[in-house]
């Protein structure tokens, strides 16, 4: 009488098939996870973009400044710096949007932050910005607060170090009209007010 069960060869074939399927599916799952992080990061930047528009409405149609320096006393030389992300806090009411879900951030004034700003548009009246839908305002950064010289420090520039291409070899950015999108490569015109 023969015993019912798997032979060693049948068991090895099943294990090999499972291993092949896993090798095929794990990269797909990894890409899907990264797409979800990209979408969450894009949502963070969309919220910052809308918060910046609300800030501008409250401050005579002027874009949020990169930071505000507040002296603490007469002739002391010391003071407090309040960054743009602190100035937008009343409009977002969620400090978790400061950090990209991919987990990459730096600490700016003891605050974890994954996003930087285009200093060329900060503290400008909205009326002088002729291309708000094409002008980058807030973007993903690896380790700094602002870009003041895009020809050197934006992703198309010579150093290219202040734009973090974290998501599928591109980066998320919020524009001066409040919308946000993923960008593979930026152009010179996307950084300079027209």
PyMOL commands that set and color helices and strands:
alter all, ss='L'
color gray80, all
select helices_A, chain A and resi 8-58+84-87+89-92+95-98+126-128+132-134+150-153+188-190
alter helices_A, ss='H'
color red, helices_A
select strands_A, chain A and resi 67-71+79-83+106-108+111-113+115-118+136-140+146-147+171-175+180-183
alter strands_A, ss='S'
color yellow, strands_A
deselect
rebuild
show_as cartoon
